[in-house]
Amino acid sequence: MEAVARLSYVRLSPQKSRLVVDLVRGKGVQESLNILKFSPNKAASLVSKLVSSAVANAEQKGVKDVDRLFVKEITVDGGPVLRRFMPRAQGRANRIRKPTSHIKVVLAEK
């Protein structure tokens, strides 16, 4: 039985999110939560909440033993990019890109 959780339009670049996501891919739920707890990145707290949400979804689906769950699949996809402009000298303007990302977690039983 698989449990899925998604987080969309996170104001964090996909590149930075993937660094954290790669740490927990394929690991058990408890181990991945411990890794994320002590990681200093902003994405770590978001992914930690997402994994906890996926565990709650698994309990709702009727998984017997939550301790046997592991992170089967975790992906980060790019979302829309917010484009802003900052005025510069002599009438010019610089583009500021504010990327977003979509994170998906799939948990499965061993």
C-alpha distances in whole Angstrom, upper triangle without the diagonal:
4,7,10,14,17,21,23,27,27,31,30,31,28,30,30,26,25,27,25,22,23,23,20,18,16,17,15,15,18,20,19,20,23,24,24,26,29,29,32,31,30,27,26,26,24,21,21,21,18,16,17,16,12,12,13,11,8,11,12,8,9,7,10,11,11,14,11,10,11,12,11,13,16,19,22,24,28,28,32,35,37,41,43,47,49,53,55,59,61,59,56,52,49,46,43,40,37,33,30,27,23,20,17,14,10,8,6,7,10
4,7,10,13,17,20,23,24,27,27,27,24,26,26,23,22,24,22,19,20,21,17,15,14,15,14,13,17,18,17,18,21,22,21,24,26,26,29,27,27,23,22,23,21,18,18,18,15,13,14,13,9,10,12,9,7,11,11,9,10,9,12,13,11,14,12,9,10,10,9,10,13,15,18,20,24,25,28,31,33,37,40,43,46,49,51,55,57,55,52,48,45,42,39,36,33,30,26,23,19,16,13,10,7,5,5,7,11
4,7,10,14,17,21,21,24,24,25,23,25,25,21,21,23,20,17,19,20,16,15,15,15,14,12,15,17,16,16,20,20,19,21,25,24,27,25,24,21,20,20,18,15,15,14,11,10,11,9,6,7,9,6,5,9,9,8,10,9,13,13,11,14,13,9,10,10,10,10,12,14,17,19,22,23,26,29,31,35,37,41,43,47,49,52,55,53,50,46,43,40,37,33,31,27,24,21,17,14,11,8,6,5,7,9,13
4,7,10,13,17,17,21,21,22,19,22,22,18,18,21,18,15,18,19,15,14,15,16,15,13,17,18,16,16,20,20,18,21,24,23,25,23,22,18,18,18,15,13,14,13,9,9,11,9,6,9,10,7,8,11,11,10,13,13,16,16,14,16,16,12,12,10,10,9,10,12,14,15,19,19,22,25,27,31,33,37,39,43,45,49,51,49,46,42,40,36,33,30,27,24,20,17,13,11,7,6,5,6,9,12,16
4,7,10,14,14,18,18,19,17,20,20,16,16,19,17,14,17,18,15,14,16,16,16,13,17,18,15,15,19,19,17,19,22,21,22,20,19,15,15,15,12,10,11,10,6,7,9,6,5,9,9,8,10,13,12,13,16,15,19,18,15,18,17,14,13,11,12,11,10,11,12,14,17,17,20,22,24,28,30,34,36,40,42,46,48,46,43,40,37,33,30,27,24,21,17,14,11,8,6,5,7,9,12,15,18
4,6,10,11,14,15,16,14,18,17,14,15,18,16,13,17,18,16,15,17,18,18,16,19,20,17,17,20,20,17,19,22,21,22,19,17,14,15,14,11,10,12,11,7,9,11,9,8,12,13,11,13,16,16,16,19,19,22,22,19,21,21,17,16,13,14,12,10,10,10,11,13,13,16,19,21,24,27,30,33,36,39,42,45,42,40,36,33,30,27,24,20,18,14,11,7,6,4,6,9,12,15,19,21
4,7,7,11,12,13,12,16,15,12,14,17,15,13,17,18,16,16,19,20,20,18,20,21,17,17,20,19,16,18,21,19,20,17,14,11,13,12,9,9,11,10,7,10,12,10,11,14,15,14,16,19,18,19,22,22,25,25,21,23,23,20,18,15,17,14,11,11,10,11,12,11,14,16,18,21,24,27,29,33,35,39,41,39,37,33,30,27,24,20,17,15,11,8,6,5,6,9,12,15,18,22,24
4,6,9,11,12,12,15,15,13,14,18,16,15,18,20,19,19,22,23,23,21,24,24,21,20,23,22,19,21,24,21,21,18,15,13,15,15,11,12,15,13,11,14,16,14,14,18,18,17,20,22,21,22,25,25,29,28,25,27,27,23,22,19,19,16,13,12,10,9,10,8,10,13,14,18,21,24,27,30,33,36,39,36,34,30,27,24,21,18,15,12,8,7,4,6,8,12,15,18,21,25,27
4,6,8,10,11,14,14,12,15,18,17,16,19,21,21,21,24,25,26,24,26,26,23,22,25,24,20,22,24,22,21,18,15,13,16,15,12,13,16,15,13,17,19,17,18,21,21,20,23,26,25,26,29,29,32,32,28,30,30,26,25,21,22,19,16,14,11,10,9,6,8,10,11,14,17,20,23,27,29,33,35,33,30,26,24,20,18,14,11,9,5,5,6,9,12,15,18,21,25,28,31
4,6,8,9,12,12,10,13,15,14,14,17,19,19,19,23,23,24,22,24,24,20,19,22,21,17,19,21,18,17,14,11,9,12,12,9,11,14,13,12,15,17,16,17,20,21,20,23,25,25,26,29,29,32,31,27,28,29,25,23,20,22,19,15,13,10,10,10,8,10,11,12,15,17,21,22,26,28,32,35,33,30,26,23,20,17,14,11,9,5,5,6,8,12,14,18,21,24,28,30
4,7,9,12,11,10,14,15,15,16,19,20,21,22,25,26,27,25,26,26,22,22,24,22,18,20,21,18,17,13,10,10,13,13,11,13,16,15,15,18,20,19,21,24,24,24,27,29,29,30,33,32,35,34,30,31,32,28,26,23,25,22,18,16,13,12,11,9,10,9,9,13,14,17,19,23,25,28,31,29,27,23,20,17,14,11,7,6,5,7,9,11,15,18,21,24,28,31,33
4,6,9,7,7,10,12,12,13,16,17,18,19,23,23,25,23,25,24,20,20,22,20,16,18,19,16,15,11,8,8,11,12,10,12,15,15,15,17,20,19,20,23,24,24,27,29,29,30,33,32,35,33,30,30,31,27,25,21,23,20,16,14,11,11,10,10,11,10,11,14,15,19,20,24,25,29,32,30,27,23,20,17,14,11,8,6,5,6,9,11,14,17,20,23,26,30,31
4,5,6,6,9,11,12,12,15,17,18,19,22,23,25,24,26,25,21,21,23,20,18,20,21,17,16,12,11,9,13,15,13,14,17,18,17,19,22,22,22,25,26,26,28,31,31,32,34,33,36,34,31,31,31,28,25,22,23,19,16,13,10,9,8,9,10,9,11,13,15,18,20,23,25,28,31,29,26,23,19,16,13,10,8,5,6,6,10,11,15,17,21,23,27,30,32
4,5,5,6,9,10,10,12,15,16,16,19,21,23,22,24,23,19,20,22,19,17,20,20,17,17,13,12,10,13,15,13,12,16,17,16,17,21,20,20,23,25,24,26,29,29,30,32,31,34,32,29,29,29,25,23,19,19,16,13,10,6,6,6,8,11,11,14,16,18,21,23,27,28,31,34,32,29,26,22,19,16,13,11,8,7,5,8,9,12,15,18,21,24,27,29
4,5,5,7,9,10,11,13,15,16,19,21,23,23,25,23,19,21,22,19,17,20,20,16,16,12,13,11,13,16,15,14,17,19,18,19,22,23,22,25,27,27,28,31,32,32,34,33,35,34,30,30,30,26,23,20,20,17,14,11,9,9,9,12,14,13,16,18,20,22,24,27,28,31,33,32,29,26,22,19,17,14,13,10,10,9,12,12,15,17,20,22,25,29,29
4,6,5,7,9,11,12,14,15,19,20,22,21,23,21,18,18,19,16,14,17,16,13,12,9,9,7,10,13,12,12,15,17,16,18,21,21,21,24,26,26,27,30,31,32,34,32,35,32,29,29,29,26,23,19,21,18,14,13,10,11,11,13,16,15,17,19,20,23,24,27,28,31,34,33,30,26,23,20,17,15,13,11,11,10,12,12,15,17,20,22,25,28,29
4,5,6,6,9,10,12,13,16,17,19,18,20,19,15,16,17,14,12,15,16,12,12,9,9,6,8,11,9,9,12,14,13,14,17,18,18,20,22,22,24,26,27,28,30,28,31,29,26,25,26,22,19,16,17,15,11,9,7,9,10,12,15,15,17,20,22,24,26,29,30,34,37,35,32,29,25,22,19,16,14,11,10,8,9,8,11,13,16,18,22,25,26
4,5,5,6,9,10,10,14,15,18,18,20,18,14,16,18,15,13,16,17,13,14,11,12,9,10,13,12,10,14,16,14,15,18,19,18,21,23,23,24,27,28,28,30,28,31,29,25,25,25,21,18,15,15,13,9,8,6,9,10,13,17,17,20,22,24,27,28,32,33,36,39,37,34,31,27,24,22,18,17,13,12,10,11,9,11,12,15,18,20,23,24
4,6,6,7,10,11,14,15,18,18,19,17,14,15,16,13,12,15,14,11,12,9,11,9,10,13,13,11,14,17,16,16,19,21,20,22,25,25,25,28,30,30,32,29,32,29,26,25,25,22,19,16,17,15,12,11,10,13,14,17,20,19,22,24,26,28,29,32,33,36,39,38,35,32,28,25,23,20,18,16,15,13,14,13,15,15,18,19,22,25,25
4,5,5,7,9,13,13,15,15,16,14,10,12,13,9,8,11,11,8,10,8,9,7,6,10,10,8,10,13,13,13,16,17,17,19,21,22,23,25,27,27,29,27,29,26,23,22,22,19,16,13,16,14,11,11,10,14,15,17,20,21,23,25,27,29,30,34,35,38,41,40,37,33,30,27,24,21,19,17,15,13,14,11,13,13,16,17,20,22,23
4,5,6,6,10,11,13,13,15,13,10,12,13,11,9,13,14,11,13,11,12,8,8,11,10,7,10,13,11,11,14,16,15,17,19,20,20,23,24,24,26,24,26,24,21,20,20,17,14,10,12,10,7,7,8,11,14,16,20,20,23,26,28,31,32,36,37,40,43,42,38,35,31,29,26,22,20,17,15,12,12,9,10,10,12,14,17,19,20
4,6,5,9,10,13,14,16,13,11,13,14,11,11,15,15,12,15,13,15,12,11,14,14,11,13,16,15,14,17,19,17,19,22,22,22,25,27,26,28,25,27,25,22,21,20,18,14,11,12,10,8,9,10,13,16,19,22,23,25,28,30,33,34,37,38,41,44,43,40,37,33,30,27,24,22,19,18,15,15,12,13,12,14,15,17,20,20
4,6,9,9,12,12,13,10,8,11,11,8,8,12,12,10,13,12,14,12,10,13,14,11,12,15,15,13,16,18,17,18,21,22,22,24,27,26,28,25,26,24,21,19,19,17,13,11,13,12,10,12,13,16,19,22,25,25,28,30,32,35,36,39,40,43,46,45,42,39,35,32,29,26,24,22,20,18,17,14,15,13,15,15,17,19,19
4,6,6,8,9,10,8,5,8,10,7,8,11,12,11,14,14,15,12,10,13,13,10,10,13,12,10,13,15,14,15,18,19,18,20,23,23,24,21,23,20,17,16,15,13,9,7,10,10,8,11,13,16,19,22,25,26,28,31,33,36,37,41,42,45,48,47,44,40,37,34,31,28,26,23,21,18,17,13,13,11,12,12,14,16,16
4,6,9,10,12,11,8,11,13,11,12,15,16,15,18,16,18,14,13,16,15,11,12,15,13,11,15,16,14,15,19,18,18,21,23,22,23,20,22,20,17,16,15,12,9,6,7,7,6,9,12,15,18,21,25,26,29,31,34,37,38,42,43,46,49,48,44,41,37,34,32,28,26,23,21,17,16,13,12,9,10,10,12,14,14
4,7,9,12,10,9,12,14,13,14,17,18,17,21,20,21,18,16,18,18,14,15,17,15,13,16,17,15,15,19,19,17,20,22,21,22,19,20,18,16,14,12,10,6,5,6,7,9,12,15,18,22,24,28,29,32,35,38,41,42,46,47,50,53,51,48,45,41,38,35,32,30,27,24,21,19,16,14,11,10,9,10,12,11
4,7,8,6,6,10,11,10,12,14,16,15,19,19,20,17,15,17,17,14,13,16,15,12,14,16,14,14,18,18,16,19,22,21,21,18,19,16,14,12,11,9,6,6,8,10,11,14,17,20,24,26,30,31,33,36,39,42,43,46,47,51,54,52,49,46,42,39,36,33,31,28,26,22,21,17,15,12,12,10,11,12,11
4,6,5,6,9,10,11,12,14,16,17,20,20,21,19,16,17,18,14,13,15,14,11,12,15,13,11,15,16,14,16,19,19,18,15,16,13,10,8,7,6,4,6,9,12,13,16,19,22,26,28,31,33,35,38,40,43,45,48,50,53,56,55,52,48,45,42,39,35,33,30,27,24,22,18,16,13,12,9,10,10,9
4,5,5,6,9,10,11,12,15,15,19,19,19,17,14,15,15,12,10,12,11,8,9,11,10,8,12,13,12,13,16,17,17,14,15,12,9,7,8,6,5,6,10,12,12,16,18,22,25,26,30,31,33,36,38,42,43,47,48,51,54,53,50,47,43,40,37,34,31,28,25,22,20,16,15,11,11,8,10,10,11
4,5,5,6,9,10,11,13,15,18,19,20,18,14,15,16,13,10,13,13,10,10,13,12,10,13,16,14,15,18,19,19,16,16,13,10,7,9,9,8,10,14,16,15,19,21,24,27,29,32,33,35,38,40,43,44,48,49,52,55,54,51,48,45,42,38,36,33,30,28,25,23,19,18,15,15,12,13,13,14
4,5,5,6,9,10,11,13,16,17,19,17,13,15,16,13,11,14,15,11,12,16,15,13,17,18,17,18,22,22,22,19,19,16,13,10,11,11,9,10,13,15,15,18,20,24,26,28,32,33,35,38,39,42,43,47,48,51,54,53,50,47,43,41,37,35,32,29,27,24,23,19,18,15,15,13,15,15,14
4,5,5,6,9,10,11,14,14,16,13,10,12,13,10,8,11,11,8,10,13,13,12,15,17,16,18,21,21,22,19,20,17,14,12,13,11,9,8,12,13,12,15,16,20,23,25,28,29,31,34,36,39,40,43,44,48,51,50,47,43,40,37,34,31,28,26,23,20,19,15,15,12,13,12,14,15,15
4,5,5,6,9,10,13,14,14,13,9,10,11,9,6,9,10,8,8,12,12,11,14,16,16,17,20,21,21,19,20,17,13,12,14,12,11,11,14,15,14,16,18,21,24,25,28,29,31,34,35,38,39,43,44,47,50,49,47,43,40,37,34,31,28,26,23,21,19,16,16,13,14,13,15,16,17
4,5,5,7,9,12,14,15,14,10,11,14,12,9,12,14,11,12,15,16,14,17,20,19,20,23,24,24,22,22,19,16,14,16,14,13,13,17,18,17,19,20,24,26,28,31,31,33,36,37,40,40,44,45,48,51,50,48,44,41,39,35,33,30,28,26,23,22,19,19,16,18,16,18,19,19
4,6,6,6,10,11,13,12,9,11,13,11,9,13,14,12,13,17,17,16,19,21,21,22,25,26,26,23,24,21,18,16,17,16,14,13,16,17,15,17,18,22,24,26,29,29,31,33,35,37,38,41,42,45,49,48,45,42,38,36,32,30,27,25,24,21,21,18,18,16,17,16,19,20,20
4,5,5,8,9,10,9,5,7,9,8,6,10,11,10,11,14,15,15,17,19,20,21,23,25,26,23,25,22,18,17,18,16,14,13,16,16,14,16,16,19,21,23,26,26,27,30,32,34,35,38,40,43,46,45,42,39,35,33,30,27,24,22,20,18,18,15,16,14,16,16,19,20,21
4,6,8,10,11,11,7,7,10,10,7,10,13,12,12,15,16,16,18,20,21,22,24,26,26,24,25,22,19,18,20,18,17,16,19,19,17,19,19,23,24,25,28,28,29,32,33,36,36,40,41,44,47,46,44,40,37,35,31,29,26,24,23,21,21,18,19,17,19,18,21,22,23
4,6,9,11,12,8,9,13,12,11,14,16,15,16,19,20,19,22,24,24,25,28,29,30,28,28,25,22,20,22,21,19,18,21,21,19,21,21,24,25,27,29,29,30,33,33,36,36,39,40,43,46,46,43,40,37,35,31,29,26,25,24,22,23,20,21,20,22,21,24,25,25
4,6,9,9,6,8,11,11,10,13,15,15,16,19,20,20,22,24,25,26,28,30,31,28,30,27,23,22,23,21,19,17,21,20,17,18,18,21,22,24,26,26,27,29,30,33,33,36,37,40,43,43,40,37,33,31,28,26,23,22,21,19,20,17,19,18,21,21,24,25,26
4,7,9,7,9,12,12,12,15,17,17,18,20,22,23,24,26,27,29,31,32,33,31,33,30,26,25,27,25,22,21,24,22,19,20,19,22,22,23,26,25,25,27,28,30,30,33,34,37,40,40,37,34,31,29,25,24,21,20,20,19,20,18,21,20,23,24,27,28,29
4,5,5,7,9,10,11,14,15,16,17,19,20,22,24,25,26,28,30,31,33,31,33,30,26,26,27,24,22,19,22,20,17,17,15,18,18,20,22,21,22,24,25,27,27,30,31,34,38,37,34,31,28,26,22,20,18,17,16,15,17,15,18,18,21,22,26,28,29
4,5,6,7,9,10,12,13,15,16,17,19,21,22,23,25,27,28,30,31,30,32,30,26,26,27,24,22,20,22,21,17,17,15,17,17,17,19,19,19,22,22,25,25,29,30,33,36,35,33,29,26,24,20,18,15,14,13,13,15,14,17,17,21,22,26,28,29
4,6,5,6,8,10,10,12,14,15,16,18,20,21,22,24,26,27,29,27,30,28,24,24,25,22,19,17,19,17,13,13,11,14,14,15,18,18,19,21,23,26,26,30,31,35,38,37,34,30,27,24,21,18,15,14,12,11,12,10,13,14,17,19,22,25,26
4,5,5,6,9,10,10,12,14,15,16,18,20,21,23,24,26,27,25,27,25,21,21,22,19,17,15,18,16,13,14,13,16,17,18,21,21,22,25,26,29,30,34,35,38,41,40,37,34,31,28,25,22,19,17,16,14,14,12,14,13,17,17,21,23,24
4,6,5,6,9,10,11,12,14,15,17,18,20,21,23,24,26,25,27,25,21,21,22,20,18,16,19,18,15,16,15,18,19,19,22,22,23,26,27,30,30,34,35,39,42,41,38,35,32,29,25,23,20,18,16,15,15,13,15,14,17,18,21,23,25
4,5,5,6,9,10,11,12,14,15,17,19,20,21,23,25,24,26,24,21,21,22,19,18,15,18,16,13,13,12,15,16,16,18,19,20,23,25,28,29,33,34,38,41,39,37,33,30,27,24,21,18,16,13,12,11,9,11,12,15,16,20,23,25
4,5,5,6,9,10,10,12,14,15,16,18,20,21,23,21,24,22,18,18,19,16,14,12,14,13,10,11,10,14,15,16,19,20,22,25,27,30,31,35,37,40,43,42,39,35,32,29,26,23,20,17,14,12,11,8,9,9,12,13,17,19,21
4,5,5,6,9,10,11,12,14,15,17,19,20,21,20,22,20,16,16,18,15,13,12,15,14,12,14,14,17,19,20,23,24,25,28,30,33,34,38,39,43,46,44,42,38,35,32,29,26,23,21,18,16,15,12,12,11,13,13,17,19,20
4,6,5,6,9,10,11,12,14,15,17,18,20,19,21,20,16,17,19,16,15,14,17,16,13,15,15,18,19,19,22,24,24,28,29,33,34,38,39,43,46,44,42,38,35,32,29,26,23,21,18,16,14,11,12,11,14,14,17,19,22
4,5,5,6,9,10,10,12,14,15,16,19,18,20,19,15,17,18,14,13,11,14,13,10,12,12,15,17,17,20,22,23,27,29,32,34,38,39,43,46,44,41,38,35,32,28,25,22,19,16,14,11,8,8,7,10,11,15,17,20
4,5,5,6,9,10,10,13,14,15,17,15,18,16,12,13,14,11,10,8,11,11,10,12,14,17,19,20,23,25,27,30,32,36,37,41,42,46,49,47,44,41,38,35,31,28,25,22,19,16,14,11,9,7,9,8,12,14,16
4,5,5,6,9,10,11,13,14,16,14,16,15,11,12,14,11,12,11,14,15,13,16,17,20,22,23,26,27,29,32,34,37,39,42,44,48,51,49,46,43,40,37,33,30,27,25,21,19,17,14,13,10,11,10,14,15,18
4,5,5,6,9,10,11,12,14,14,17,16,12,15,16,13,14,13,15,15,13,16,16,19,21,21,24,26,27,31,33,36,38,42,44,47,50,48,46,42,39,36,33,30,26,24,20,18,15,12,11,9,11,11,14,16,19
4,5,5,6,9,10,10,13,12,15,14,11,13,13,10,11,10,12,12,11,14,15,18,21,21,24,27,28,32,34,38,39,43,45,49,52,50,47,43,40,37,34,31,27,25,21,18,15,12,10,7,7,7,10,12,16
4,5,5,6,9,10,11,9,12,11,7,10,11,8,10,10,12,14,14,17,19,21,24,25,28,30,32,35,37,41,42,46,48,52,55,53,50,46,43,40,37,34,30,28,24,22,19,15,13,10,10,8,10,11,14
4,5,5,6,9,10,10,12,12,9,12,14,11,13,14,16,17,16,19,21,23,26,25,28,31,32,36,38,41,43,47,49,52,55,53,51,47,44,41,38,35,31,29,25,23,20,17,15,12,12,11,13,14,17
4,5,5,6,9,9,12,13,11,14,15,12,14,13,15,15,15,18,20,22,24,24,27,30,31,35,37,41,43,46,49,52,55,53,50,46,44,40,37,34,31,28,24,22,18,16,13,11,10,10,11,13,17
4,5,5,6,6,9,10,8,11,11,9,11,12,13,14,15,18,21,23,26,26,29,32,34,38,40,43,45,49,51,55,58,56,53,49,46,43,40,36,33,30,27,24,20,18,15,12,10,8,9,10,13
4,5,5,5,8,9,7,11,12,11,14,15,16,18,19,22,24,26,29,29,32,35,36,40,42,46,48,51,53,57,60,58,55,51,49,45,42,39,36,33,30,27,23,21,18,15,14,11,12,12,15
4,5,8,10,12,11,15,16,14,17,17,18,19,20,23,25,26,29,29,32,34,36,39,42,45,47,51,53,57,60,57,55,51,48,45,42,39,36,33,29,27,23,21,18,16,15,13,14,14,18
4,6,9,12,11,15,15,13,16,16,17,18,19,22,24,26,29,29,32,35,36,40,42,46,48,52,54,58,61,58,56,52,49,46,43,40,36,34,30,27,23,21,18,15,13,12,12,12,16
4,6,9,10,13,13,12,16,17,18,20,21,24,27,29,32,32,35,38,40,43,46,49,51,55,57,61,64,61,59,55,52,49,46,43,39,37,33,30,26,24,21,18,15,13,12,12,15
4,6,7,10,9,9,12,15,15,18,19,23,25,28,31,32,35,38,39,43,45,49,51,55,57,60,63,61,58,55,52,48,45,42,39,36,32,29,26,23,19,16,14,11,10,8,12
4,6,9,9,10,14,17,17,20,22,26,28,31,34,35,38,41,43,46,49,52,54,58,60,63,66,64,61,58,55,51,48,45,42,39,36,32,29,26,23,19,17,14,12,10,12
4,5,6,8,11,15,16,19,21,24,27,30,33,34,38,40,42,45,48,51,53,57,58,62,65,63,60,56,53,50,47,44,41,38,35,31,28,25,22,18,16,12,11,8,10
4,5,6,9,12,14,17,18,21,24,27,30,31,35,37,38,42,44,48,49,53,55,58,61,59,57,53,50,47,43,40,37,34,31,28,25,22,19,15,14,10,10,8,10
4,6,8,12,14,17,18,22,25,28,31,32,36,38,40,43,45,48,50,53,55,58,61,60,57,54,50,47,44,41,38,35,32,29,26,23,20,17,15,11,11,9,10
4,7,10,12,15,17,21,24,27,30,32,36,38,40,43,45,49,50,54,56,59,62,60,57,54,51,47,44,41,38,35,32,29,26,22,20,16,14,10,8,6,6
4,7,9,12,14,17,20,23,27,28,32,34,36,40,42,45,47,51,52,56,58,57,54,50,47,44,41,37,35,32,28,25,22,19,16,12,10,6,5,4,6
4,6,9,11,14,18,21,24,26,30,32,34,37,40,43,45,48,50,53,56,54,51,48,44,41,38,35,32,29,26,23,20,17,14,10,9,6,6,6,7
4,6,7,11,14,17,20,22,26,28,31,34,36,39,41,45,46,50,52,51,48,44,41,38,35,31,29,25,23,19,17,13,11,7,6,5,7,9,10
4,7,10,14,17,20,22,26,28,31,34,37,40,42,46,47,51,53,52,48,45,42,38,36,32,30,26,24,20,17,14,11,8,6,5,6,9,9
4,7,10,13,17,19,22,25,28,31,34,37,39,43,44,47,50,48,45,41,38,35,32,29,26,23,20,16,14,11,8,6,5,7,9,12,13
4,7,10,14,16,20,21,24,27,30,33,35,39,40,44,46,45,41,38,35,31,29,25,23,19,17,13,11,7,6,4,6,9,11,15,16
4,7,10,13,16,18,21,24,27,30,32,36,37,41,43,42,38,35,31,28,26,22,20,16,14,10,8,6,5,7,9,12,15,18,20
4,7,9,13,15,18,20,23,26,29,32,34,37,40,38,35,31,28,24,22,18,16,12,10,7,6,5,7,9,12,15,18,22,23
4,6,10,12,15,18,21,25,27,31,32,36,38,36,33,29,26,22,20,16,15,11,9,6,5,6,8,12,14,18,21,24,26
4,7,8,12,14,18,21,23,27,29,32,34,32,29,25,22,19,17,13,11,8,6,4,6,9,12,15,18,21,24,28,30
4,6,9,13,16,19,22,26,28,31,33,31,28,24,22,18,16,12,10,7,5,4,6,10,12,16,19,23,26,29,31
4,6,9,13,16,19,23,25,29,30,28,25,21,19,15,14,10,9,7,6,8,10,13,16,20,23,26,29,33,35
4,6,10,13,16,19,21,25,27,24,21,18,15,12,10,6,6,4,6,9,12,15,19,22,25,29,32,36,37
4,7,10,13,17,19,23,25,22,20,16,14,10,8,6,5,6,8,11,14,18,21,24,28,31,34,38,40
4,7,10,13,16,19,21,18,16,12,10,7,6,5,6,8,11,15,18,21,24,28,31,34,38,41,43
4,7,10,13,17,18,16,14,10,8,6,5,6,8,11,14,17,20,24,27,30,34,37,41,44,46
4,7,9,13,15,12,10,6,6,5,6,9,11,14,17,21,24,27,31,34,37,40,44,47,49
4,6,10,12,11,9,6,5,6,7,11,13,16,19,23,26,29,33,36,40,42,46,49,51
4,7,9,7,6,5,7,9,10,14,16,20,23,27,30,33,37,40,43,46,50,53,55
4,7,6,5,5,7,10,12,16,18,22,25,28,32,35,38,41,45,48,51,55,56
4,6,6,8,10,14,16,19,22,25,29,32,36,38,42,45,49,51,55,58,60
4,6,9,12,15,18,21,24,28,31,34,38,41,44,48,51,54,57,61,62
4,7,10,13,16,20,22,26,29,32,36,39,42,46,49,52,56,59,61
4,7,10,13,17,20,23,26,29,33,36,39,43,46,49,53,56,57
4,7,10,13,16,19,22,26,29,32,36,39,42,46,49,52,54
4,6,10,13,16,19,23,26,29,33,36,39,42,46,49,51
4,6,10,12,16,19,23,26,29,33,36,39,42,46,47
4,7,10,13,17,20,23,27,30,33,36,40,43,45
4,6,10,13,17,19,23,26,30,33,36,40,41
4,7,10,14,17,20,23,27,30,33,37,39
4,7,11,13,17,20,24,27,30,34,35
4,7,10,14,17,20,23,27,30,32
4,7,10,13,17,20,23,27,29
4,7,10,14,17,20,24,26
4,7,10,13,17,20,22
4,7,10,13,17,19
4,7,10,14,16
4,7,10,13
4,7,10
4,7
4
